[in-house]
Amino acid sequence: MLKILFSLILICTPLNALACDFDEQPKEYYFEKAKAVVRAKLVKVELVSANEMSERLKLSGKEKDEITKFEFVKGTYKPIEVFKGDVGETGEVYEIVTGPGNCSVALMVGLEYVFFINDKGFISIADSEAIINPEAPNARELLGKLRKLKKI
């Protein structure tokens, strides 16, 4: 019975309700906007409550009320290659807990990523991405582009 109910919900839900919606920009755009850009291996992931995140970001009033609707993930990484910014020997990134259509990266320990980190430490699927195989043509192209941007 639950399988049927779940199937009906999926069938009746408009596809755009499950999609992350953003205006895709070239990597140069995201590079310029980011505080840091780093190729890294994710070594730890932990859940962060809305209250913890609110304190971290020093929110108050309406902003604090809005953030209580979410839970967050903190990912700890070890940099492999830094293209922009100062990230130290380890770093942290934040995102909303992965869910349908919320543009999270879906952080998984052990994977390599290219993170475009904003001034608050957040990442999103609009710019950051996992690198499953660093030798794959699309990964080599991305890393090559970032190396050129680093030199500019």
MARBA-3410 file (N, C-alpha, C, O; in Angstrom, 1 decimal):
152
0.8,-1.2,0.0,0.0,0.0,0.0,0.9,1.3,0.0,0.6,2.2,-0.7 ~ 1.9,1.3,0.8,2.8,2.4,0.9,3.5,2.7,-0.5,3.7,3.8,-0.9 ~ 3.9,1.6,-1.1,4.5,1.7,-2.4,3.6,2.4,-3.4,4.0,3.2,-4.2 ~ 2.4,2.0,-3.4,1.4,2.6,-4.3,1.2,4.1,-4.0,1.2,4.9,-5.0 ~ 1.1,4.4,-2.8,0.9,5.8,-2.4,2.1,6.6,-2.8,2.0,7.7,-3.3
3.3,6.1,-2.5,4.5,6.8,-2.9,4.6,7.0,-4.4,5.0,8.1,-4.9 ~ 4.3,6.0,-5.2,4.3,6.0,-6.6,3.3,7.1,-7.1,3.6,7.8,-8.1 ~ 2.1,7.1,-6.5,1.1,8.2,-6.9,1.6,9.6,-6.7,1.4,10.5,-7.5 ~ 2.3,9.7,-5.5,2.8,11.1,-5.2,3.9,11.5,-6.2,3.9,12.6,-6.7 ~ 4.8,10.5,-6.6,5.8,10.9,-7.6,5.2,11.2,-9.0,5.6,12.1,-9.7
4.2,10.4,-9.3,3.6,10.6,-10.7,2.8,11.9,-10.7,2.9,12.6,-11.8 ~ 2.2,12.3,-9.6,1.4,13.5,-9.6,2.2,14.8,-9.3,1.6,15.9,-9.5 ~ 3.4,14.6,-8.9,4.2,15.8,-8.6,4.8,16.3,-9.9,5.4,15.6,-10.7 ~ 4.6,17.6,-10.2,5.2,18.2,-11.4,6.7,18.0,-11.4,7.3,18.2,-10.3 ~ 7.3,17.7,-12.5,8.8,17.6,-12.6,9.5,18.8,-12.1,10.6,18.7,-11.5
9.0,20.0,-12.4,9.8,21.2,-12.1,9.7,21.4,-10.5,10.6,22.2,-10.0 ~ 8.8,20.7,-9.8,8.8,20.9,-8.4,10.0,20.1,-7.8,10.4,20.3,-6.6 ~ 10.5,19.1,-8.5,11.6,18.3,-8.0,12.9,18.7,-8.5,14.0,18.1,-8.2 ~ 12.9,19.7,-9.3,14.2,20.2,-9.9,14.8,21.4,-9.2,14.1,22.3,-8.8 ~ 16.1,21.4,-9.2,16.8,22.6,-8.7,16.8,23.6,-9.8,17.2,23.3,-11.0
16.4,24.8,-9.5,16.3,25.8,-10.6,17.3,27.0,-10.3,17.2,27.6,-9.3 ~ 18.2,27.1,-11.3,19.1,28.2,-11.2,19.6,28.6,-12.6,19.5,27.7,-13.5 ~ 20.0,29.8,-12.8,20.5,30.2,-14.1,22.0,29.8,-14.2,22.8,30.3,-13.5 ~ 22.2,28.8,-15.0,23.6,28.3,-15.2,24.5,29.4,-15.8,24.2,30.0,-16.7 ~ 25.7,29.5,-15.1,26.6,30.5,-15.6,28.0,29.8,-15.9,28.2,28.7,-15.4
28.9,30.4,-16.6,30.2,29.8,-16.8,31.0,29.8,-15.5,30.7,30.5,-14.6 ~ 31.9,28.8,-15.4,32.7,28.7,-14.2,33.5,29.9,-13.9,33.7,30.2,-12.7 ~ 33.8,30.7,-14.9,34.5,32.0,-14.6,33.7,32.9,-13.7,34.2,33.6,-12.8 ~ 32.4,32.9,-14.0,31.4,33.7,-13.1,31.5,33.3,-11.7,31.6,34.1,-10.8 ~ 31.4,32.0,-11.5,31.4,31.4,-10.1,32.7,31.6,-9.4,32.8,31.9,-8.2
33.8,31.5,-10.2,35.2,31.7,-9.7,35.3,33.1,-9.2,35.9,33.3,-8.1 ~ 34.8,34.1,-9.9,35.0,35.5,-9.5,34.2,35.7,-8.2,34.6,36.5,-7.4 ~ 33.0,35.2,-8.1,32.1,35.4,-7.0,32.6,34.7,-5.7,32.3,35.1,-4.6 ~ 33.3,33.6,-5.9,33.6,32.7,-4.7,34.7,33.4,-3.9,35.6,34.1,-4.4 ~ 34.6,33.1,-2.6,35.7,33.5,-1.7,36.9,32.6,-1.8,38.1,33.0,-1.7
36.6,31.3,-2.0,37.6,30.3,-2.2,37.1,29.2,-3.2,35.9,28.9,-3.3 ~ 38.1,28.7,-4.0,37.8,27.6,-4.9,38.8,26.5,-4.7,40.0,26.8,-4.8 ~ 38.4,25.3,-4.4,39.3,24.3,-4.0,38.9,22.9,-4.5,37.7,22.6,-4.5 ~ 39.8,22.1,-4.9,39.6,20.7,-5.2,40.0,20.0,-3.9,41.1,20.2,-3.4 ~ 39.1,19.2,-3.4,39.3,18.6,-2.1,38.6,17.2,-1.9,37.8,16.8,-2.7
39.1,16.5,-0.9,38.5,15.2,-0.6,37.7,15.4,0.7,38.3,15.9,1.7 ~ 36.5,15.0,0.7,35.6,15.2,1.9,36.0,14.1,2.9,35.9,12.9,2.5 ~ 36.3,14.5,4.1,36.7,13.5,5.1,35.7,13.3,6.3,35.8,12.4,7.0 ~ 34.7,14.2,6.4,33.8,14.1,7.5,32.5,14.9,7.1,32.6,16.0,6.5 ~ 31.4,14.4,7.5,30.1,15.1,7.3,29.3,15.0,8.6,29.3,13.9,9.2
28.7,16.1,9.0,27.9,16.1,10.2,26.7,17.0,10.1,26.7,18.0,9.3 ~ 25.6,16.6,10.8,24.4,17.4,10.8,24.6,18.6,11.7,25.1,18.5,12.8 ~ 24.1,19.8,11.2,24.1,21.0,12.0,22.7,21.5,12.1,22.0,21.7,11.1 ~ 22.3,21.8,13.4,20.9,22.3,13.6,20.7,23.7,13.1,21.7,24.4,12.9 ~ 19.5,24.1,12.9,19.2,25.5,12.5,19.7,26.4,13.6,20.2,27.5,13.2
19.5,26.1,14.8,20.0,27.0,15.9,21.5,27.2,15.9,22.0,28.3,16.0 ~ 22.2,26.1,15.7,23.7,26.2,15.6,24.1,27.0,14.4,25.0,27.9,14.5 ~ 23.4,26.9,13.2,23.7,27.6,12.1,23.4,29.1,12.3,24.1,30.0,11.8 ~ 22.3,29.3,12.9,21.9,30.7,13.2,22.9,31.4,14.1,23.2,32.6,13.8 ~ 23.4,30.7,15.1,24.5,31.3,15.9,25.8,31.5,15.1,26.4,32.6,15.2
26.1,30.5,14.3,27.3,30.7,13.5,27.3,31.9,12.6,28.3,32.6,12.4 ~ 26.1,32.1,12.0,25.9,33.2,11.0,25.5,34.5,11.7,25.4,35.6,11.1 ~ 25.3,34.5,13.0,24.9,35.6,13.8,23.7,36.3,13.3,23.6,37.5,13.1 ~ 22.6,35.4,13.1,21.4,35.9,12.6,20.4,36.3,13.7,20.6,35.9,14.8 ~ 19.5,37.2,13.4,18.5,37.6,14.3,17.2,38.0,13.5,17.2,38.1,12.3
16.1,38.1,14.3,14.9,38.6,13.7,14.3,37.6,12.6,14.3,36.4,12.8 ~ 13.9,38.2,11.5,13.2,37.4,10.4,14.2,36.4,9.8,13.8,35.3,9.5 ~ 15.5,36.8,9.7,16.4,35.8,9.1,16.6,34.6,10.0,16.6,33.5,9.5 ~ 16.6,34.8,11.3,16.7,33.7,12.3,15.4,32.8,12.2,15.5,31.6,12.3 ~ 14.3,33.4,12.1,13.0,32.7,11.9,13.0,31.8,10.7,12.6,30.7,10.7
13.5,32.4,9.6,13.5,31.7,8.3,14.4,30.4,8.3,14.1,29.4,7.8 ~ 15.5,30.6,8.9,16.5,29.5,8.9,16.1,28.3,9.8,16.6,27.2,9.6 ~ 15.2,28.5,10.7,14.7,27.4,11.5,13.9,26.3,10.8,13.6,25.3,11.3 ~ 13.6,26.6,9.5,12.9,25.6,8.7,13.8,24.6,8.1,13.3,23.6,7.5 ~ 15.1,24.7,8.3,16.1,23.9,7.7,17.0,23.2,8.7,17.2,23.6,9.8
17.6,22.1,8.2,18.8,21.5,8.8,19.9,21.6,7.8,19.7,21.7,6.6 ~ 21.1,21.6,8.4,22.3,21.8,7.5,23.3,20.7,7.7,23.3,19.9,8.6 ~ 24.2,20.6,6.7,25.3,19.6,6.7,26.6,20.4,6.7,26.7,21.4,5.9 ~ 27.5,20.0,7.6,28.8,20.6,7.6,29.8,19.5,7.0,29.8,18.4,7.6 ~ 30.5,19.8,6.0,31.5,18.9,5.4,32.9,19.4,5.7,33.2,20.6,5.5
33.7,18.5,6.3,35.1,18.8,6.5,35.9,18.2,5.4,35.7,17.0,5.1 ~ 36.8,19.0,4.8,37.6,18.5,3.7,39.1,18.8,3.9,39.5,19.6,4.7 ~ 39.9,18.0,3.1,41.3,18.2,3.0,41.6,18.7,1.6,41.2,18.0,0.6 ~ 42.2,19.8,1.4,42.4,20.3,0.1,43.5,19.5,-0.7,44.4,19.0,-0.1 ~ 43.2,19.3,-2.0,44.1,18.7,-2.9,44.8,19.7,-3.7,46.0,19.7,-4.0
44.0,20.7,-4.1,44.5,21.8,-5.0,43.7,23.1,-4.7,42.5,23.0,-4.8 ~ 44.3,24.2,-4.4,43.6,25.4,-4.1,43.8,26.3,-5.3,44.9,26.6,-5.8 ~ 42.7,26.8,-5.9,42.6,27.7,-7.0,42.5,29.1,-6.6,42.9,30.0,-7.4 ~ 41.8,29.3,-5.5,41.6,30.7,-5.0,41.3,30.7,-3.5,40.7,29.8,-3.0 ~ 41.8,31.7,-2.8,41.6,31.8,-1.4,42.6,31.1,-0.5,43.5,30.4,-1.0
42.4,31.2,0.8,43.3,30.6,1.8,42.4,29.6,2.6,41.5,30.0,3.3 ~ 42.6,28.3,2.4,41.8,27.3,3.0,42.4,26.5,4.1,41.8,25.8,4.9 ~ 43.7,26.7,4.3,44.4,25.9,5.4,44.6,24.5,5.1,44.3,24.0,3.9 ~ 45.0,23.7,6.1,45.2,22.2,5.9,43.9,21.5,5.9,43.8,20.4,5.3 ~ 42.9,22.0,6.5,41.5,21.4,6.4,40.6,22.6,6.3,40.9,23.7,6.7
39.4,22.3,5.8,38.4,23.4,5.7,37.0,22.8,5.9,36.8,21.6,6.0 ~ 36.0,23.7,6.0,34.6,23.3,6.2,33.8,24.0,5.1,34.0,25.2,4.8 ~ 32.8,23.3,4.7,31.7,23.8,3.8,30.4,23.5,4.4,30.3,22.5,5.2 ~ 29.4,24.3,4.0,28.0,24.0,4.5,27.0,24.0,3.4,27.2,24.7,2.4 ~ 26.0,23.3,3.6,24.8,23.2,2.7,23.6,22.8,3.4,23.7,22.3,4.5
22.4,23.0,2.8,21.2,22.5,3.3,21.2,21.0,3.2,21.8,20.4,2.2 ~ 20.6,20.2,4.1,20.4,18.8,4.0,19.8,18.5,2.6,18.8,19.1,2.2 ~ 20.4,17.5,1.9,19.9,17.1,0.6,18.4,16.7,0.6,18.0,16.0,1.4 ~ 17.7,17.3,-0.4,16.3,17.0,-0.5,15.9,17.3,-1.9,16.6,18.0,-2.7 ~ 14.7,16.9,-2.3,14.2,17.2,-3.7,14.2,18.7,-4.1,13.5,19.4,-3.4
15.0,19.0,-5.1,14.9,20.4,-5.6,15.6,21.5,-4.8,15.3,22.6,-5.1 ~ 16.4,21.1,-3.8,17.0,22.2,-3.0,18.4,22.6,-3.4,19.0,23.4,-2.6 ~ 18.9,22.2,-4.5,20.2,22.6,-5.0,21.4,22.2,-4.1,22.5,22.8,-4.2 ~ 21.2,21.3,-3.2,22.4,20.8,-2.4,23.3,19.9,-3.2,22.9,19.3,-4.2 ~ 24.5,19.8,-2.8,25.5,19.0,-3.5,25.4,17.6,-3.2,25.9,16.7,-4.0
24.9,17.2,-2.1,24.8,15.8,-1.5,26.2,15.3,-1.2,26.7,14.4,-1.8 ~ 26.8,15.9,-0.2,28.1,15.6,0.3,28.2,14.2,0.7,27.4,13.7,1.5 ~ 29.3,13.5,0.2,29.5,12.1,0.6,31.0,11.9,1.0,31.9,12.3,0.2 ~ 31.3,11.4,2.2,32.6,11.2,2.6,33.4,10.3,1.7,32.8,9.3,1.2 ~ 34.6,10.7,1.4,35.5,9.9,0.6,35.5,10.4,-0.9,36.5,10.0,-1.6
34.6,11.2,-1.3,34.6,11.7,-2.7,35.4,12.9,-2.8,35.6,13.7,-1.8 ~ 35.9,13.2,-4.0,36.6,14.4,-4.3,35.6,15.4,-4.9,34.6,15.0,-5.6 ~ 35.7,16.7,-4.6,34.9,17.7,-5.1,35.7,18.9,-5.5,36.8,19.1,-5.1 ~ 35.0,19.7,-6.3,35.5,21.1,-6.6,34.5,22.0,-5.9,33.3,22.0,-6.3 ~ 34.9,22.7,-4.9,34.0,23.6,-4.1,34.3,25.0,-4.5,35.4,25.5,-4.6
33.2,25.7,-4.8,33.2,27.2,-5.0,32.5,27.7,-3.7,31.3,27.6,-3.6 ~ 33.3,28.2,-2.8,32.8,28.5,-1.4,32.5,30.0,-1.3,33.4,30.8,-1.6 ~ 31.3,30.3,-0.8,31.0,31.8,-0.7,31.5,32.3,0.6,32.2,31.6,1.4 ~ 31.3,33.6,0.9,31.9,34.2,2.1,31.3,33.7,3.4,31.9,34.0,4.4 ~ 30.2,33.0,3.4,29.7,32.4,4.6,30.0,30.9,4.7,29.6,30.2,5.7
30.8,30.4,3.7,31.2,29.0,3.8,30.2,28.0,3.1,30.4,26.8,3.2 ~ 29.2,28.5,2.4,28.2,27.7,1.7,28.6,27.3,0.3,29.4,28.0,-0.4 ~ 28.1,26.2,-0.1,28.3,25.7,-1.5,26.9,25.3,-2.1,25.9,25.2,-1.3 ~ 26.8,25.2,-3.4,25.6,24.7,-4.0,25.9,23.9,-5.3,27.0,24.0,-5.8 ~ 24.9,23.2,-5.7,25.1,22.4,-7.0,25.2,23.3,-8.2,25.7,22.9,-9.2
24.8,24.6,-8.1,25.0,25.5,-9.2,26.4,25.7,-9.6,26.7,25.9,-10.8 ~ 27.3,25.6,-8.6,28.7,25.8,-9.0,29.7,24.6,-8.6,30.6,24.3,-9.3 ~ 29.4,24.1,-7.4,30.3,23.0,-6.9,29.9,21.6,-7.5,28.7,21.5,-7.9 ~ 30.8,20.7,-7.5,30.5,19.4,-8.1,31.4,18.3,-7.6,32.6,18.6,-7.3 ~ 30.9,17.1,-7.6,31.8,15.9,-7.3,32.6,15.6,-8.5,32.2,15.7,-9.6
33.8,15.1,-8.2,34.7,14.6,-9.2,34.9,13.1,-9.0,35.7,12.7,-8.1 ~ 34.1,12.3,-9.7,34.1,10.8,-9.4,35.4,10.3,-10.0,36.0,9.4,-9.4 ~ 35.8,10.7,-11.2,37.0,10.3,-11.8,37.8,11.5,-12.3,37.5,12.1,-13.3 ~ 38.9,11.8,-11.6,39.7,13.0,-12.0,40.3,12.9,-13.4,40.7,13.9,-14.0 ~ 40.4,11.7,-14.0,40.9,11.5,-15.3,39.9,11.6,-16.4,40.2,11.5,-17.6
38.6,11.7,-16.0,37.5,11.8,-17.0,37.7,13.1,-17.8,38.1,14.1,-17.2 ~ 37.3,13.1,-19.1,37.4,14.3,-19.9,36.8,15.6,-19.3,37.4,16.6,-19.3 ~ 35.6,15.4,-18.7,34.9,16.6,-18.2,35.6,17.1,-16.9,35.7,18.3,-16.7 ~ 36.2,16.2,-16.1,36.9,16.6,-14.9,38.2,17.3,-15.3,38.6,18.3,-14.7 ~ 38.9,16.7,-16.3,40.2,17.3,-16.7,39.9,18.7,-17.3,40.7,19.6,-17.1
38.8,18.8,-18.0,38.5,20.2,-18.6,38.2,21.2,-17.5,38.7,22.3,-17.6 ~ 37.4,20.8,-16.5,37.1,21.7,-15.4,38.4,22.1,-14.7,38.6,23.3,-14.4 ~ 39.2,21.1,-14.3,40.4,21.4,-13.6,41.4,22.3,-14.4,42.1,23.2,-13.8 ~ 41.5,22.0,-15.7,42.3,22.8,-16.5,41.9,24.3,-16.6,42.7,25.2,-16.5 ~ 40.6,24.5,-16.7,40.0,25.8,-16.7,40.3,26.5,-15.4,40.6,27.7,-15.4
40.1,25.8,-14.3,40.4,26.5,-13.0,41.9,26.8,-12.8,42.2,27.8,-12.2 ~ 42.7,26.0,-13.3,44.2,26.3,-13.2,44.5,27.5,-14.0,45.4,28.3,-13.6 ~ 43.9,27.7,-15.2,44.1,28.9,-15.9,43.6,30.1,-15.2,44.2,31.2,-15.2 ~ 42.4,30.0,-14.6,41.8,31.1,-13.8,42.7,31.5,-12.6,42.8,32.7,-12.3 ~ 43.3,30.5,-12.0,44.2,30.8,-10.9,45.4,31.6,-11.3,45.8,32.5,-10.5
45.9,31.5,-12.5,47.0,32.2,-13.0,46.7,33.7,-13.3,47.6,34.5,-13.4 ~ 45.4,33.9,-13.6,45.0,35.3,-14.0,45.1,36.3,-12.9,44.8,37.5,-13.1
END
